[in-house]
Amino acid sequence: MAGVNNQLDFSALRIAILGGGPGGYEAAMVAASLGADVTVVERNGLGGSAVLTDVVPSKTLIATADTMDRVGNAHNLGVKFEDSAPAYADLGQVNQRLLDLALSQSADISTALERAGVKIIIGEGRLLDNHRLAVESESGSTTVEADAILLAVGAHPRELPTAKPDGKRIFNWIQIYNLTEVPEHLIVIGSGVTGAEFASAYNGLGSKVTLISSRDRVLPGEDVDAAEVLENVFRERGMTVLSRSRADGVVNTGDGVQVTLSDGRTVDGSHCLVAVGSIPNTADIGLEDAGVFVEESGHIKVDGVSRTTAANVYAAGDCTGVLALASVAAMQGRIAIAHLLGDSVTPLKLKQVASNIFTAPEIASVGVSQADVESGHYQGDIFKLSLHTNARAKMMNVKDGFVKIISRKGSGTVIGGVVVAPRASELIFPLALAVTKKLHVDDVANTFTIYPSLTGSISEAARRLHVHL
């Protein structure tokens, strides 16, 4: 987005934002910095589910699991402990830390917004029309009038009618932090991103884990090679992966849980996590009254600049069903404000979005996928380089992972990439930069890397895609 003309006066412009997650608070910061009168209505706390119940807590849990994994494998690096007792996770302390961290992060966001001049109302909001929000808070009822409204209402865990979470032995991804002890045997229903991440984390924390997948493999929507590496790692670490197995129901047996599969088999465990997707928080918030079109799935329909079908109403984040990523929500929110204020704006480009799955190893990707090439939607050359020959990987005892680069056939422009490795979330950045800026594989190959480093494999993979003139 180009800079807004600082000489323009937006002080008379009133913007109401329903939802304080990444899409909402990022938009509020941008609008407030330009002088607009901004009000954010949030029912739980600033940061939304991304900060309070989803991304921040889960990734903090995963950080503890990663530490446990490194300690458990330290003997391979020559590290010995005088006390032969294995390390263990105090899950009560772990969960208290992550919840405290989430609240702290939420408070930081709230403070930043208040300093920017944003008015914050903690309460329930509902659209009256495309210019007004009815708000119920502890201080009573009020109406927020605005020239434009941004909806950033997020989503909540989808539940199965026959697997109702009880917060005691059957959990969704919000309730899982009620645990005070590492489960003896955690059954995870759902092998998408959320299910895979929690399965990986609890496996690292010491639980016996059974992962139930209704598809042929874990992470069915991700790079096939990456999913295969992860599933192999899961099995090597003792996890049971039940592929092509659909859960019909879960019951709390008192001292455990029993999951019944569609073919009649049963799986017994101590606890169960149901991770079968999410549902947008779009019911009963007055969307019809404001003329906002909602898809059959419940998602708000938006265009590339975050506009809904109602004049002056924009939407961002998980409620739009575009990509359930905090980074995408934030970008949608910023784009909405830029468009609203008449700034030059580039519509959201999904093929430039970098994403990461925080399993062990992590899986990061950006741009065009191998499936896109194989289906004929893109013409590309693909090269995959295993990390097993990388010197730094050997030093770190990293045996599983690879770098994959996809370049446009003929021109050599980088159009996609996948990294499977520890901290792949950090390693994907040079490939994301290459995709966004349309760099040539030679640009990547001829950029100096540190030796030894995992990024050396990115440079090496790019060299293998050199286009001979």
Backbone torsions as a table, in degrees:
resi	resn	phi	psi	omega
1	MET	NA	136.3	176.4
2	ALA	-78.0	162.5	-178.4
3	GLY	-71.5	142.8	176.9
4	VAL	-75.9	143.0	177.2
5	ASN	-59.9	112.2	-175.6
6	ASN	-66.6	-12.8	-179.6
7	GLN	-81.5	-14.1	179.1
8	LEU	-73.9	145.8	-178.3
9	ASP	-106.1	113.1	-179.5
10	PHE	-106.6	11.5	-174.2
11	SER	-63.5	-25.0	-179.7
12	ALA	-86.2	-7.0	-177.1
13	LEU	-84.4	124.2	-179.2
14	ARG	-103.8	124.7	-179.7
15	ILE	-122.2	126.9	175.8
16	ALA	-110.0	133.6	-178.6
17	ILE	-122.2	121.6	179.2
18	LEU	-99.3	103.7	-178.5
19	GLY	117.0	127.1	-175.5
20	GLY	-107.7	24.9	175.6
21	GLY	-76.6	-168.8	-177.3
22	PRO	-54.1	-41.4	178.8
23	GLY	-64.5	-39.5	-178.8
24	GLY	-75.6	-50.5	-174.5
25	TYR	-73.6	-30.7	176.0
26	GLU	-67.0	-41.8	177.6
27	ALA	-63.7	-41.2	-179.5
28	ALA	-62.1	-41.5	180.0
29	MET	-62.9	-43.8	-179.3
30	VAL	-64.9	-47.8	-177.7
31	ALA	-63.4	-42.7	-179.3
32	ALA	-66.0	-37.8	-179.2
33	SER	-64.8	-22.1	179.1
34	LEU	-95.8	3.4	173.5
35	GLY	96.9	2.0	-179.3
36	ALA	-70.9	157.0	175.7
37	ASP	-87.8	108.4	-170.8
38	VAL	-116.2	133.5	173.7
39	THR	-124.7	128.3	176.9
40	VAL	-110.4	127.4	175.6
41	VAL	-108.9	120.0	-177.1
42	GLU	-138.4	133.0	-173.6
43	ARG	-85.8	-25.7	-175.3
44	ASN	-110.1	-49.9	-177.7
45	GLY	168.6	153.6	-177.3
46	LEU	-63.5	140.9	-175.7
47	GLY	108.3	-23.0	178.6
48	GLY	62.2	-162.1	-178.7
49	SER	-65.3	-28.8	-179.9
50	ALA	-57.4	-41.1	-178.1
51	VAL	-90.9	-42.8	-169.6
52	LEU	-85.5	-36.3	-172.2
53	THR	-132.3	-5.0	-172.3
54	ASP	-125.2	-89.9	-168.8
55	VAL	-62.6	-54.7	-176.5
56	VAL	-62.4	-49.9	178.6
57	PRO	-62.0	-45.4	-175.4
58	SER	-66.7	-38.8	-179.2
59	LYS	-74.2	-26.8	173.9
60	THR	-69.0	-42.1	175.0
61	LEU	-59.6	-43.7	-179.2
62	ILE	-64.0	-35.6	177.6
63	ALA	-61.4	-38.8	176.7
64	THR	-66.5	-42.8	178.3
65	ALA	-62.1	-38.5	178.1
66	ASP	-62.6	-40.8	178.1
67	THR	-63.8	-43.2	176.9
68	MET	-58.6	-41.9	-179.2
69	ASP	-64.7	-42.4	179.4
70	ARG	-65.2	-40.0	177.8
71	VAL	-64.6	-42.0	-178.7
72	GLY	-64.9	-27.4	-179.6
73	ASN	-103.8	9.3	-177.1
74	ALA	-63.0	-28.0	-179.0
75	HIS	-62.9	-26.4	178.3
76	ASN	-69.1	-18.9	178.7
77	LEU	-100.3	6.1	178.6
78	GLY	90.0	10.3	-179.9
79	VAL	-89.3	127.4	-179.6
80	LYS	-119.0	150.9	177.7
81	PHE	-117.5	134.7	179.8
82	GLU	-65.2	-40.2	177.2
83	ASP	-82.2	119.5	-175.1
84	SER	-76.8	-9.5	-179.2
85	ALA	-65.9	133.4	-178.9
86	PRO	-69.7	156.0	175.8
87	ALA	-69.2	150.1	177.0
88	TYR	-141.7	158.2	-179.0
89	ALA	-97.5	127.6	171.0
90	ASP	-84.5	91.5	-170.1
91	LEU	-64.1	-31.6	176.5
92	GLY	-60.5	-45.3	178.2
93	GLN	-68.5	-40.2	178.9
94	VAL	-58.8	-49.1	-177.4
95	ASN	-69.4	-34.9	177.1
96	GLN	-65.1	-39.9	179.3
97	ARG	-62.9	-45.1	-176.1
98	LEU	-69.7	-33.9	177.9
99	LEU	-71.1	-38.7	176.1
100	ASP	-63.5	-40.5	179.6
101	LEU	-63.9	-40.8	179.2
102	ALA	-62.6	-44.0	179.1
103	LEU	-65.2	-38.0	178.2
104	SER	-64.2	-43.2	178.6
105	GLN	-64.0	-40.1	177.8
106	SER	-62.2	-42.8	179.4
107	ALA	-64.0	-38.1	178.4
108	ASP	-62.7	-41.3	178.8
109	ILE	-65.0	-43.7	179.5
110	SER	-60.4	-44.2	179.3
111	THR	-62.3	-43.6	-179.7
112	ALA	-62.0	-40.9	179.4
113	LEU	-67.1	-42.5	180.0
114	GLU	-63.1	-40.4	178.2
115	ARG	-64.2	-29.7	179.0
116	ALA	-80.8	-4.4	178.0
117	GLY	94.3	11.7	-180.0
118	VAL	-80.0	134.1	174.8
119	LYS	-85.6	129.7	-178.2
120	ILE	-115.6	128.4	175.6
121	ILE	-119.9	120.4	175.6
122	ILE	-89.1	109.0	-178.0
123	GLY	177.8	-178.4	-180.0
124	GLU	-92.8	129.6	-179.8
125	GLY	-115.4	150.6	179.1
126	ARG	-146.9	138.4	178.4
127	LEU	-71.8	130.5	170.9
128	LEU	-92.2	-38.6	173.9
129	ASP	-161.8	-162.3	-175.8
130	ASN	-83.8	12.4	177.0
131	HIS	-134.8	-1.6	-174.7
132	ARG	-139.0	141.8	173.4
133	LEU	-117.6	131.4	171.1
134	ALA	-92.2	128.3	-174.3
135	VAL	-124.7	131.2	173.9
136	GLU	-110.6	120.3	179.6
137	SER	-134.3	179.8	179.7
138	GLU	-62.4	-27.8	-179.3
139	SER	-85.7	-0.5	177.5
140	GLY	120.5	-163.3	-178.1
141	SER	-97.7	142.7	177.0
142	THR	-149.6	162.5	175.9
143	THR	-119.0	127.5	177.8
144	VAL	-101.1	118.0	178.5
145	GLU	-98.8	140.2	-175.2
146	ALA	-148.1	154.9	173.6
147	ASP	-78.4	-26.7	178.3
148	ALA	-150.1	151.4	-178.1
149	ILE	-127.0	136.5	172.9
150	LEU	-113.9	126.2	177.6
151	LEU	-98.1	120.1	178.1
152	ALA	-137.6	61.8	-167.6
153	VAL	-90.5	-4.3	172.5
154	GLY	71.8	-156.4	-176.9
155	ALA	-149.9	167.6	178.3
156	HIS	-132.2	162.7	-176.1
157	PRO	-61.5	135.5	173.8
158	ARG	-76.1	141.1	179.9
159	GLU	-118.1	152.3	173.5
160	LEU	-95.1	134.6	-179.4
161	PRO	-56.4	-28.9	-177.7
162	THR	-101.3	13.6	179.6
163	ALA	-145.6	59.1	-176.2
164	LYS	-72.6	121.7	176.8
165	PRO	-62.6	138.0	178.9
166	ASP	-115.3	-3.2	179.1
167	GLY	74.4	4.1	-179.4
168	LYS	-114.6	-54.6	176.0
169	ARG	-126.8	-19.2	176.6
170	ILE	-115.0	121.7	-172.0
171	PHE	-125.2	154.5	160.4
172	ASN	-102.1	-176.5	-173.7
173	TRP	-76.7	-2.3	171.6
174	ILE	-90.8	-40.3	-174.5
175	GLN	-80.0	-16.3	-171.7
176	ILE	-58.9	-23.3	-178.6
177	TYR	-79.7	2.5	172.3
178	ASN	-71.8	-19.4	-177.0
179	LEU	-63.0	138.5	176.6
180	THR	-112.6	-11.6	176.8
181	GLU	-133.8	148.1	177.8
182	VAL	-62.7	125.2	-178.9
183	PRO	-59.0	140.3	176.5
184	GLU	-65.0	-43.1	179.7
185	HIS	-146.5	105.1	-179.7
186	LEU	-96.1	124.6	174.3
187	ILE	-98.8	124.4	-179.9
188	VAL	-110.0	121.3	177.5
189	ILE	-99.0	117.0	-179.0
190	GLY	114.1	122.3	-175.7
191	SER	-112.5	24.2	172.6
192	GLY	-77.3	-162.0	-175.4
193	VAL	-60.2	-49.8	-177.1
194	THR	-63.0	-47.2	179.5
195	GLY	-61.4	-44.1	-179.5
196	ALA	-64.6	-40.3	-178.9
197	GLU	-65.5	-46.1	179.9
198	PHE	-69.2	-36.9	176.9
199	ALA	-61.1	-44.6	178.7
200	SER	-63.5	-44.1	-177.8
201	ALA	-63.6	-49.0	-176.9
202	TYR	-71.9	-28.9	171.3
203	ASN	-61.7	-42.5	177.9
204	GLY	-67.6	-30.9	179.8
205	LEU	-79.1	-9.4	175.4
206	GLY	113.5	2.5	178.1
207	SER	-77.4	148.7	161.9
208	LYS	-74.7	132.3	-175.1
209	VAL	-127.4	133.7	169.9
210	THR	-117.3	123.4	-179.1
211	LEU	-106.8	120.2	-178.3
212	ILE	-100.9	119.3	-177.8
213	SER	-120.8	128.2	178.5
214	SER	-79.6	-9.8	-177.3
215	ARG	-102.6	-179.5	-178.1
216	ASP	-69.7	-22.9	-176.2
217	ARG	-153.3	169.6	173.9
218	VAL	-71.4	158.9	178.8
219	LEU	46.7	60.9	-175.0
220	PRO	-61.9	-22.0	-178.6
221	GLY	-94.1	4.5	-175.6
222	GLU	-105.2	176.5	177.5
223	ASP	-52.6	130.0	-174.9
224	VAL	-61.9	-44.7	-179.7
225	ASP	-62.3	-40.3	-179.9
226	ALA	-65.6	-44.2	179.4
227	ALA	-63.4	-36.9	179.1
228	GLU	-65.6	-42.4	177.4
229	VAL	-60.1	-47.1	-177.0
230	LEU	-64.0	-43.1	-179.5
231	GLU	-64.4	-38.5	176.5
232	ASN	-63.2	-41.4	177.9
233	VAL	-63.5	-43.9	178.0
234	PHE	-55.3	-47.4	-177.7
235	ARG	-67.7	-40.0	179.0
236	GLU	-61.8	-30.2	-178.8
237	ARG	-90.6	11.2	173.0
238	GLY	93.2	4.4	179.4
239	MET	-77.7	142.9	173.7
240	THR	-95.1	122.1	179.1
241	VAL	-112.7	114.8	179.2
242	LEU	-99.9	97.5	-179.6
243	SER	-82.0	158.2	179.6
244	ARG	49.7	41.1	-179.2
245	SER	-128.4	118.5	-178.2
246	ARG	-103.8	130.8	178.4
247	ALA	-80.7	126.5	178.5
248	ASP	-92.3	-28.5	-178.2
249	GLY	-173.5	161.7	178.4
250	VAL	-136.1	137.6	175.6
251	VAL	-129.1	145.0	173.4
252	ASN	-85.6	115.7	-176.3
253	THR	-89.5	3.8	-179.2
254	GLY	102.8	-55.5	178.0
255	ASP	-112.3	13.7	180.0
256	GLY	179.5	-161.6	177.6
257	VAL	-135.2	154.9	173.6
258	GLN	-131.4	125.2	178.9
259	VAL	-103.8	127.9	177.2
260	THR	-102.3	127.7	179.5
261	LEU	-91.4	162.4	-175.1
262	SER	-63.8	-22.8	179.2
263	ASP	-91.2	7.4	176.9
264	GLY	97.6	-15.3	177.7
265	ARG	-66.1	155.1	175.6
266	THR	-124.9	149.4	177.3
267	VAL	-126.9	124.2	-179.2
268	ASP	-102.8	139.2	177.9
269	GLY	-151.9	-176.7	179.2
270	SER	-89.9	-32.8	-178.1
271	HIS	-147.0	163.0	179.5
272	CYS	-138.8	135.7	173.1
273	LEU	-110.7	124.5	177.8
274	VAL	-99.0	112.0	-177.7
275	ALA	-127.3	77.5	-173.0
276	VAL	-119.4	37.7	175.0
277	GLY	98.9	-171.4	-176.3
278	SER	-138.4	164.4	-179.4
279	ILE	-125.0	130.3	-179.0
280	PRO	-64.4	144.9	-179.1
281	ASN	-84.8	59.1	-174.3
282	THR	-110.0	-1.4	-179.3
283	ALA	-77.9	138.9	171.8
284	ASP	59.3	37.3	174.7
285	ILE	-119.5	18.3	172.3
286	GLY	79.3	22.1	-178.1
287	LEU	-62.3	-40.8	-179.8
288	GLU	-63.3	-39.2	-179.3
289	ASP	-63.1	-29.2	-178.0
290	ALA	-93.9	-4.0	-179.8
291	GLY	81.2	24.9	179.8
292	VAL	-91.1	120.8	-179.4
293	PHE	-77.0	136.0	-180.0
294	VAL	-120.2	132.3	177.8
295	GLU	-66.3	166.2	178.4
296	GLU	-58.9	-30.0	179.8
297	SER	-74.8	-9.4	-177.6
298	GLY	97.3	-4.6	-179.2
299	HIS	-80.4	147.8	178.1
300	ILE	-81.6	128.2	-180.0
301	LYS	-77.3	126.6	177.8
302	VAL	-131.6	159.8	174.6
303	ASP	-98.2	-169.0	-175.0
304	GLY	-67.5	-15.2	177.9
305	VAL	-113.4	23.0	171.3
306	SER	75.3	12.9	177.4
307	ARG	-77.5	141.9	170.8
308	THR	-92.1	-172.2	179.0
309	THR	-79.5	-7.7	179.2
310	ALA	-98.6	136.5	178.2
311	ALA	-60.5	136.8	176.1
312	ASN	72.2	7.1	179.4
313	VAL	-117.4	125.3	179.2
314	TYR	-116.7	166.3	177.1
315	ALA	-146.8	149.7	-178.5
316	ALA	-147.8	151.2	172.5
317	GLY	94.8	-160.9	-173.2
318	ASP	-60.7	-25.4	-179.3
319	CYS	-68.7	-13.4	179.5
320	THR	-92.7	-15.6	179.4
321	GLY	70.0	17.6	-178.8
322	VAL	-75.3	-66.9	171.5
323	LEU	-150.2	126.0	-175.7
324	ALA	-79.3	68.7	178.9
325	LEU	-131.3	139.1	178.8
326	ALA	-60.0	-37.0	-179.2
327	SER	-65.2	-36.8	178.5
328	VAL	-70.9	-41.9	177.4
329	ALA	-58.1	-46.3	-179.5
330	ALA	-62.1	-42.6	179.7
331	MET	-66.2	-40.8	177.3
332	GLN	-60.2	-41.4	179.4
333	GLY	-64.7	-44.3	179.4
334	ARG	-65.4	-40.9	178.4
335	ILE	-62.5	-40.9	179.7
336	ALA	-58.5	-46.1	-178.8
337	ILE	-66.3	-42.1	179.3
338	ALA	-60.1	-44.0	-180.0
339	HIS	-67.1	-42.9	-179.3
340	LEU	-59.9	-38.9	-176.8
341	LEU	-86.7	3.1	176.6
342	GLY	80.4	18.1	177.4
343	ASP	-79.5	154.8	173.4
344	SER	-68.7	132.8	-172.5
345	VAL	-140.7	141.4	175.4
346	THR	-97.2	124.1	179.0
347	PRO	-56.8	154.7	180.0
348	LEU	-58.0	128.3	179.0
349	LYS	-113.1	104.7	-173.6
350	LEU	-67.0	-25.7	180.0
351	LYS	-77.0	3.0	174.1
352	GLN	-109.4	2.1	-176.9
353	VAL	-83.0	123.7	173.7
354	ALA	-92.4	136.9	180.0
355	SER	-132.8	161.0	-177.8
356	ASN	-143.0	143.3	173.9
357	ILE	-111.5	120.5	-170.9
358	PHE	-89.1	54.9	172.1
359	THR	-91.5	-177.0	174.9
360	ALA	-121.3	104.7	3.8
361	PRO	-76.8	162.9	176.2
362	GLU	-75.2	155.7	177.2
363	ILE	-126.5	116.7	179.8
364	ALA	-119.2	146.2	-179.8
365	SER	-149.3	159.3	177.3
366	VAL	-155.4	146.6	171.5
367	GLY	73.9	-151.0	-178.0
368	VAL	-65.7	138.7	179.9
369	SER	-99.2	166.6	175.9
370	GLN	-63.3	-35.2	177.7
371	ALA	-63.1	-36.4	177.1
372	ASP	-61.7	-40.1	-179.7
373	VAL	-70.6	-46.4	-176.5
374	GLU	-66.5	-26.5	178.7
375	SER	-82.2	-8.3	178.9
376	GLY	90.4	2.6	180.0
377	HIS	-71.8	-26.5	177.5
378	TYR	-135.6	148.8	174.5
379	GLN	-99.8	112.9	-175.1
380	GLY	-147.4	159.2	171.4
381	ASP	-105.4	140.7	-174.9
382	ILE	-125.8	133.3	173.0
383	PHE	-134.1	130.5	178.3
384	LYS	-115.4	129.9	-179.1
385	LEU	-121.3	118.4	179.2
386	SER	-68.7	148.6	178.6
387	LEU	-82.3	-4.9	-172.3
388	HIS	-67.7	-16.8	176.8
389	THR	-98.5	-2.8	-178.9
390	ASN	-75.2	128.3	-175.6
391	ALA	-61.3	-42.8	-179.3
392	ARG	-66.3	-36.6	177.6
393	ALA	-62.0	-41.5	177.6
394	LYS	-62.1	-42.2	-179.6
395	MET	-62.1	-35.4	-178.5
396	MET	-87.5	-0.2	-176.8
397	ASN	62.8	34.7	176.8
398	VAL	-90.6	119.1	-176.6
399	LYS	-112.7	-18.3	-174.8
400	ASP	-116.7	126.8	176.7
401	GLY	148.2	167.9	179.3
402	PHE	-163.1	167.5	170.5
403	VAL	-118.0	132.2	178.1
404	LYS	-127.1	129.0	177.6
405	ILE	-121.4	138.0	177.6
406	ILE	-117.1	124.9	178.7
407	SER	-119.3	153.2	-179.9
408	ARG	-69.2	129.7	-177.2
409	LYS	-61.7	130.2	178.3
410	GLY	95.9	-48.8	-176.0
411	SER	-93.1	-30.4	-178.9
412	GLY	83.1	9.8	177.4
413	THR	-71.6	135.3	178.7
414	VAL	-71.9	122.9	-178.8
415	ILE	-121.0	-6.7	179.6
416	GLY	-169.8	164.4	178.2
417	GLY	-167.8	155.6	176.8
418	VAL	-137.5	137.7	173.6
419	VAL	-128.7	127.8	173.8
420	VAL	-118.4	110.8	-173.5
421	ALA	-175.7	166.4	168.4
422	PRO	-60.4	137.7	-179.7
423	ARG	56.0	37.4	175.5
424	ALA	-59.2	-27.2	178.2
425	SER	-59.6	-28.9	176.8
426	GLU	-87.8	-35.5	-174.7
427	LEU	-73.5	-21.0	-177.0
428	ILE	-74.2	-16.7	-173.0
429	PHE	-57.5	-46.4	179.1
430	PRO	-59.9	-33.7	178.1
431	LEU	-74.4	-35.8	175.7
432	ALA	-64.0	-40.2	177.6
433	LEU	-64.0	-41.6	179.7
434	ALA	-64.1	-40.9	179.0
435	VAL	-66.8	-46.0	-176.8
436	THR	-64.7	-41.1	-176.0
437	LYS	-95.7	7.1	177.1
438	LYS	55.1	47.5	178.8
439	LEU	-76.0	153.3	176.7
440	HIS	-83.7	153.2	177.9
441	VAL	-57.7	-31.2	178.3
442	ASP	-68.0	-30.2	175.7
443	ASP	-62.4	-40.6	178.6
444	VAL	-72.2	-44.8	-177.1
445	ALA	-63.9	-34.7	-174.9
446	ASN	-92.9	6.8	174.6
447	THR	-89.8	131.9	-177.3
448	PHE	-63.4	136.0	171.6
449	THR	-117.0	162.9	178.1
450	ILE	-80.0	141.8	171.6
451	TYR	-116.3	128.4	-4.7
452	PRO	-87.1	147.0	175.9
453	SER	-159.1	156.1	175.9
454	LEU	-69.0	-28.4	178.4
455	THR	-65.8	-19.1	175.8
456	GLY	-57.9	-31.2	179.2
457	SER	-72.4	-27.8	175.4
458	ILE	-66.4	-45.5	178.2
459	SER	-62.9	-41.5	-178.9
460	GLU	-65.3	-42.6	178.8
461	ALA	-62.8	-37.4	177.9
462	ALA	-65.5	-37.2	178.6
463	ARG	-63.0	-34.7	-179.3
464	ARG	-69.9	-15.0	179.0
465	LEU	-102.7	12.8	179.3
466	HIS	-56.6	134.0	180.0
467	VAL	-93.9	115.8	-179.8
468	HIS	-75.6	126.2	-179.9
469	LEU	-88.7	NA	NA
